[in-house]
Amino acid sequence: MSYQPPPPFAPSILAYLQLHSPKTADLFQKLHAVSTTHAVELTEKRKPQPTEAEKQKAEQLKAQANALVKEKKFEEAVQKYTEAIEICEETVYLANR
């Protein structure tokens, strides 16, 4: 799903601002352009959704990490949780880590 920018300001509002406060109208248009550009950049940087195989691998890593916690091998467990997070950013992996 790609980012859909919001529509520009309503023509009547923009026309009003241009008539009564051209500097404000110009500022609003610039802010709109910057926020739209920033939102597109953030969307493009987002990681793709993990595949089912990647989700299964992350679950295996979580299970291994849980076992390591029971053995009180905390540093190794953190490593496994981190690997799982790199594959699939599930909140439970973050919480467990």
Secondary structure, 3 states (H helix, E strand, C coil): CCCCCCCCCCHHHHHHHHHHCHHHHHHHHHHHHHHHHHHHHHHHHCCCCCCHHHHHHHHHHHHHHHHHHHCCCHHHHHHHHHHHHHHCCCHHHHHHC
